[in-house]
Amino acid sequence: MDKIKCVILEDEIPAAEELKYILSQHELIDVVGIGYDGMSGLELIKNKKPEAAFMDINMPLQNGMELAKKVREFDENIDIIFVTAYEEHAVQAFEVNALDYILKPFDEKRIEITIKRLASKFKNKTIDEEKLPDIINDIINKIDKEERIVKKIPCEKNGKIVLVNIKDIYYCYIKDEKTYVKAKYGTYLVGFTLQQIEGKTDFFRAHRSYLVNMDNIKELYSWFNGTYKLVMDDNNRSEIPISRNNVKRLKEIIGI
């Protein structure tokens, strides 16, 4: 089998050199260049025409998300392996045969798994190349959403602005045309709509009037006419209705 031409796009020189060293230990891999920012990285790809790119997400001039989209426009068949120091809770969702998501600090055994996936693709042609753009686009969209997710939401209580941690929020709801956040230490008024909060978090839209933090659910039970209710893990064991239209998506999320 011919060697797989790879490029490394990484703005941290020590990390780039370390990754190059690890990859170079594998006879199947040929590292043909390193780019230290998004713009030079795109030019490197156009010049070297690699089969795979190990790409950092956070880079100067152009981040990995923007670069991946341009790489896809240039050559939809290039395998993109994202590299990052930040672990997000959706990382496992990116574990697909053609692409990968590697965390820093680098683990040689983990990178070996990535190389085996590349080798399998090039040897057996098991992936329909017509589907690669959709696979890449799906991963880009998921990681792009991860980058947009906030850790705190500014709320108002007693005339003061309070930054509420996402992990402490049980649910968000609408009452009297205002939006409220029910959290671990109280209930707060918030200046966002439910749709805006949904765009900033990975909360589940259970009902047109409720957004739910899935990490803080205690129970789920069938209610009536195909609907369900969620019981939250707060002191009041708050019950949140799930509209019939959202039941299917909930089952997909929790795997039932």
N, C-alpha and C positions, 0 to 999 in steps of 0.2 A: 504494500500500500504506500502511495506517495505521502510525503509529510504534509501535515496540515499547517498552512501558513497562518500565523497569528500576529496580531499587533496588540500592544498594551497602551492604554490611554489612562494615565495616572499622573496627577500633578505633584504628588509627593515622591521625590526622587528615590529615597531609601525603599519605599514600598514598591515602586516600579522595578527597581533592581532586584529586590527580593523575589518578586513574582517572576521576573525573567529567569532568575537562577533556578527556581523550582520547576518552571515549565521546560527549561532547557535540559533537565535531567531525564526527560522523556524523549526517546528517539523519534516518536511520531510527530512531535511538535517542532516547528521552525518559527522562532520569534523573529520577524522580519523588520520590526521597528517599534519605537516607543514615542508616544506623543504626550506632552506635558500640559496641554490645555485642549479645550474643545475644538477650537478653530484649527490648530495644527493637527489635531487628531483626525479631523475630517479629511484634510489634505493628505495625510499619511495613508488613510484608507483608500482614497482615490488613486494614489500613486502605486501602492503596494498590492491592492486588490486581494486582501486576505480572505481566507475562509471563515475566520473567527476573530472577534475582537473582545478582549478583556477590558471592560470599561468602568471607570470609577463614576459614581453618580454625582458627587460634588466636585466640580472642576471649575477653574476660572474661565472667563470669556463665554463659555457655553457649557451648561451642565449636561450630565449623562442622558437625561430625559430628552432634551432638545436634540442632542447629538444623535441619539438612537433613531429618532424620527427621520433625520436627514440621511443617516446611513441606510435606513430602510428605503428611502426614495432613490438613493444611488444604486444600491444592490440589495434586493429583498432577500437574497439567499445567504447573506453573511450571518453567522451565528453570533449573537451578542451574549456575553457573560457579564452580568453586572457585578461590580466589586464595590463594597462599602464597609465602613466601620460601624454603621448604625443598624442594629437589628430591629426590625419591625415585626409586629405580630402576624403579618400576612406573608412572611418570607416563604413558608412552606407552600403557599399557593403558587409560587413561581417555579416549583420543582417540576419542570417538564423536560422531555427528552432532548429537545433541540437547543434549549437555552438553560442558563443557570444563574444563581445568585449566590456569590461567595462573600463571606464575612471576614473582615480583618479582626485580629491578626490572622495571617494565613495559616491554614492547617494543610500540610502536605497530603495527608490521606484524603481530605475533603476535595482538594484540587485533583487528586488522582481519579476520583469519581467523575468529576467534570470531563476529564480527558477521555475516560472510558465511554462517556456518552457521545463525545465528539467522534471517537473512533467507530462506535457502533453506527452512527449516522452515515459516516463516509464509507464504511465497509458494506453495509447492508442496504442502504438507501431505504430505510424503513419509514421515513417520514415523507409524506406527499409534499413536494416542494411548493405546490400551489397553496398549501395551507400555512406556510411559514410566515407570510406577512400578517395573517390573522393572529397567529401565535405571538409574534413579536408585539403587535399592536395591543393585544390583550395584556401582556406583561407590562408594557410601557404605561398603559392606562392605570393598571393597579398600583404600580410603584408611584406614578404621578399623583394618585390620590393619597398615597401614604405621605408624600412630601407636603400635601396641603393640610393634613390633619394637624389640628392644634392641640396643645397640652392643657391649656386653660381657657376659660371663657369669662370675659368681663361681665359681671352682673351688678345689680344695684340693690342695696338694702339700707334703709334708714338714712338715705341721702349720701351714702358712701359707695364707691366702686369697690367691689370685691372680686378678686380673681379666683374663680372656682376651678379646681383640678377636674379634668375630664373623668378620671378614675373614681372620683367621689360623687359623681352625678348618677342618680338612679334613673330619672326620666325627665323629659321636658314636656310641657303641655300648654294648651291655650285655654284661657278663661277670661271671659268678658273682653274678647278681642285683644288680650295682652298675652305675652309669652312668659312663662315661668319655668324655673329650673328647680327641681326637687333634688337636693343633695344631702350629703352625710350630715352637714352642720346646719341645715335649715333650708328654707325656700326663698328663692331670689327672683326678682324681676330682671328680665334680660331684654336688651334692645334689638335682638335678632328675631327674625321669623323662624318657624320650625324648619322651613326649607333651607334657610341660610345656615342654621346649626347643622342640619343634615349634611350640607356640603363641606363643613369644616370638621366633621367627625365621622366615625364609622357606626353611629347609632342606627338602630333599626326603626323604620317608620311603621309602627304597629297599627296606627290609625291616623286619620287626617288631623286629629287633635293631639296625638301623642308620638313622641320619639323616645326610644328606650335604649339604655345602655345594657347590651346583652351580657356584659360581665357581671352585672348586679341583679340578675334574675335568680329567684329561688325556686319557683315552681311554674308549671304550665298545666292547664287543664282545659278539657273540652267544655264549651259553654252550651250553645244551642245553634241550630241551623248551620252547622259547619264552621262556626266561629270558635275562638279560644280566648282564654284570659291568661295573662302573665301575672304571677305573684312576685313582687319585688322583694329584695332582701333588706328592706328598711324596717324601722321599728314598727311602722303601721301595717306592714305586709300589704302595701298598696297593690290594688288590682288594676291592671291595664288591659283594656279590650283590644283584640286584634280583629281588624275588619276582615271579612271573608276574602277580599281580593289579595290580602297580604299573608294569608295562612300558608299558601304554597311556598312562598319565598322563605318564610320562617322555618318551615320543615326542611327546606334545602340547607339553610344555614346551620341548623342544629343536628341535621342528619337523621331525621325520623320520617 
